[in-house]
Amino acid sequence: MVKVISILGSTGSIGQSTLKVVRAFPDRFKVKLLAANRQREKLLQQAMEFEPDWVYITRDFDAIWLKNQIGSKKIRVIQGPDQLDRVVRRLRVDVTVAAIVGAAGLRPAMAAMEAGSNLALANKEAMVVAGRLMNQLAQEKDVAIIPVDSEHNAIHQCLRGADHHEVKRLILTASGGPFREFEGDFSAITPQQALKHPTWDMGRKISIDSATLMNKGLEVIEAHYLFGFSPNQIDIVIHPQSIVHSMVEYIDNSYICQLGATDMVHPIQYALTYPERTRNPFPSFDITKGAHLDFYKVDRSKFPCSQLAYDALLMAGNAPAVLNAANEIAVEAFLEERIKFTDIHRVNAASLEKMAHRKAQTLDELIALDEASRRYASNMVQKLG
Ligand SMILES: NC(=O)c1ccc[n+]([C@@H]2O[C@H](COP(=O)([O-])OP(=O)(O)OC[C@H]3O[C@@H](n4cnc5c(N)ncnc54)[C@H](OP(=O)(O)O)[C@@H]3O)[C@@H](O)[C@H]2O)c1
């Protein structure tokens, strides 16, 4: 059976890996919609190759350019976040790959669920901001949220067939990022140094989050909402080789791990073909070729951002949404060299303390909280800069 898919964030690292999977299985997938933000040439190339019914780009002058380039092909070009939500809400697709980076991906991901589409979820920030609402909507619409994030994808695989009460804890593995063994001055770290991830090739925001270990913190929150375990049942271990993508410890002290190559095509294919498994042409991981596995505890004094996620989960209200908003602002400011690497934690911790008590129940209220938290964090960035 052909699965119809939409890709939100098609020009990014996850979006391009998704299209590699689609290219490998031309008879299994049909692309209905591609959505991107700024990279219009790349989006055009993708549109010409995959011929979706719809392409989305944020700015109107990029949309006009795209229309001219696409010419007579039957591909409709849309522009502006409201139009994206409107179109996604009425599309009939089997799976939507949610791969827009940051909270900007939340509304379109929820619009896709409202239309009855399953989600292949890469956009962890959406789950961090609105985990409870996303779960409610998934239940209401009877759609599945299959994680693409390699750690959660691994846990999803390790939990198949298990009862909730049989699980002792979930263990998310972390490569430790580029500064695992760094003993120098963390405040002098540059964006160029922080962007060099040792094992994964990813977008800029998640690469910085990996360097601060905020990424692992966001993943703890994501795991809490995806799998329904309490924060004290979700641990992080450093595993520099990134071969074990994550694991589950059961109440009888057995561990079940998922291992594989460090290439996102694998979790993406799993999410797209779920509940089936299929052969693929991608290089596999050869366990006989020096698979040396190390596991260490996280040094939270060196990487304090990961602790903030546990703090946020233990606070009442919508602390994870505040933490996510502050972190997006802080990471952007660090990438633009307006604040230091160590200021990312400072901005995140202060925002959490100041804003976390604010209540938000609906999606609109959460988005208002997200905006207020961004304003608070931006003011702090200005003071630090
Ligand atoms: N990369 C990985 O290996 C990986 C692994 C696990 C989870 N994730 C998660 O997956 C998500 C995507 O990560 P990534 O590494 O693929 O990021 P990325 O390379 O920066 O790509 C982000 C994508 O989102 C699009 N985008 C950004 N803002 C948008 C907006 N307002 N409207 C529409 N499209 C928008 C970008 O478009 P343009 O490029 O056209 O600007 C691009 O296609 C993140 O939430 C990340 O945490 C990534």
The ligand as an SDF file (V2000), in Angstrom:
LIG
                    3D

 48 52  0  0  0  0  0  0  0  0999 V2000
   19.0240   16.6060   12.7330 N   0  0  0  0  0  0  0  0  0  0  0  0
   18.8880   15.5550   13.5000 C   0  0  0  0  0  0  0  0  0  0  0  0
   19.6370   14.5870   13.3740 O   0  0  0  0  0  0  0  0  0  0  0  0
   17.7900   15.4990   14.5310 C   0  0  0  0  0  0  0  0  0  0  0  0
   17.7140   14.3880   15.3710 C   0  0  0  0  0  0  0  0  0  0  0  0
   16.6740   14.3170   16.2770 C   0  0  0  0  0  0  0  0  0  0  0  0
   15.7300   15.3130   16.3630 C   0  0  0  0  0  0  0  0  0  0  0  0
   15.8460   16.4050   15.5630 N   0  0  0  0  0  0  0  0  0  0  0  0
   14.8390   17.4680   15.6850 C   0  0  0  0  0  0  0  0  0  0  0  0
   14.2230   17.6460   14.4240 O   0  0  0  0  0  0  0  0  0  0  0  0
   13.8890   19.0080   14.2070 C   0  0  0  0  0  0  0  0  0  0  0  0
   14.5620   19.4900   12.9320 C   0  0  0  0  0  0  0  0  0  0  0  0
   15.9540   19.4100   13.1380 O   0  0  0  0  0  0  0  0  0  0  0  0
   16.9990   19.6040   11.9440 P   0  0  0  0  0  0  0  0  0  0  0  0
   18.3180   19.2300   12.4890 O   0  0  0  0  0  0  0  0  0  0  0  0
   16.4790   18.9330   10.7130 O   0  0  0  0  0  0  0  0  0  0  0  0
   16.9220   21.1950   11.7850 O   0  0  0  0  0  0  0  0  0  0  0  0
   17.3670   22.0770   10.5120 P   0  0  0  0  0  0  0  0  0  0  0  0
   18.3710   21.3570    9.6950 O   0  0  0  0  0  0  0  0  0  0  0  0
   17.6970   23.4170   11.0480 O   0  0  0  0  0  0  0  0  0  0  0  0
   16.0090   22.1600    9.6420 O   0  0  0  0  0  0  0  0  0  0  0  0
   14.8810   22.8330   10.1000 C   0  0  0  0  0  0  0  0  0  0  0  0
   13.7960   22.8030    9.0440 C   0  0  0  0  0  0  0  0  0  0  0  0
   12.6800   23.5720    9.4950 O   0  0  0  0  0  0  0  0  0  0  0  0
   12.3760   24.5730    8.5020 C   0  0  0  0  0  0  0  0  0  0  0  0
   11.7980   25.6950    9.2260 N   0  0  0  0  0  0  0  0  0  0  0  0
   12.3520   26.4440   10.2170 C   0  0  0  0  0  0  0  0  0  0  0  0
   11.4880   27.3760   10.6550 N   0  0  0  0  0  0  0  0  0  0  0  0
   10.3530   27.2230    9.9080 C   0  0  0  0  0  0  0  0  0  0  0  0
    9.1100   27.8960    9.8460 C   0  0  0  0  0  0  0  0  0  0  0  0
    8.8470   28.9260   10.6630 N   0  0  0  0  0  0  0  0  0  0  0  0
    8.1880   27.4720    8.9560 N   0  0  0  0  0  0  0  0  0  0  0  0
    8.4430   26.4280    8.1190 C   0  0  0  0  0  0  0  0  0  0  0  0
    9.6080   25.7610    8.1280 N   0  0  0  0  0  0  0  0  0  0  0  0
   10.5500   26.1460    9.0170 C   0  0  0  0  0  0  0  0  0  0  0  0
   13.6900   24.8690    7.8400 C   0  0  0  0  0  0  0  0  0  0  0  0
   13.5080   25.5080    6.5810 O   0  0  0  0  0  0  0  0  0  0  0  0
   14.7350   26.2620    5.8020 P   0  0  0  0  0  0  0  0  0  0  0  0
   15.8840   25.2900    5.8340 O   0  0  0  0  0  0  0  0  0  0  0  0
   14.1770   26.4290    4.4310 O   0  0  0  0  0  0  0  0  0  0  0  0
   15.0260   27.5330    6.4860 O   0  0  0  0  0  0  0  0  0  0  0  0
   14.2200   23.4390    7.7160 C   0  0  0  0  0  0  0  0  0  0  0  0
   13.5640   22.7750    6.6700 O   0  0  0  0  0  0  0  0  0  0  0  0
   14.3520   19.7500   15.4690 C   0  0  0  0  0  0  0  0  0  0  0  0
   13.2800   19.8940   16.3390 O   0  0  0  0  0  0  0  0  0  0  0  0
   15.3970   18.8270   16.0680 C   0  0  0  0  0  0  0  0  0  0  0  0
   15.5030   18.9490   17.4700 O   0  0  0  0  0  0  0  0  0  0  0  0
   16.8350   16.5190   14.6430 C   0  0  0  0  0  0  0  0  0  0  0  0
  1  2  1  0
  2  3  2  0
  2  4  1  0
  4  5  1  0
  4 48  2  0
  5  6  2  0
  6  7  1  0
  7  8  2  0
  8  9  1  0
  8 48  1  0
  9 10  1  0
  9 46  1  0
 10 11  1  0
 11 12  1  0
 11 44  1  0
 12 13  1  0
 13 14  1  0
 14 15  2  0
 14 16  1  0
 14 17  1  0
 17 18  1  0
 18 19  2  0
 18 20  1  0
 18 21  1  0
 21 22  1  0
 22 23  1  0
 23 24  1  0
 23 42  1  0
 24 25  1  0
 25 26  1  0
 25 36  1  0
 26 27  1  0
 26 35  1  0
 27 28  2  0
 28 29  1  0
 29 30  1  0
 29 35  2  0
 30 31  1  0
 30 32  2  0
 32 33  1  0
 33 34  2  0
 34 35  1  0
 36 37  1  0
 36 42  1  0
 37 38  1  0
 38 39  2  0
 38 40  1  0
 38 41  1  0
 42 43  1  0
 44 45  1  0
 44 46  1  0
 46 47  1  0
M  CHG  2   8   1  16  -1
M  END
$$$$
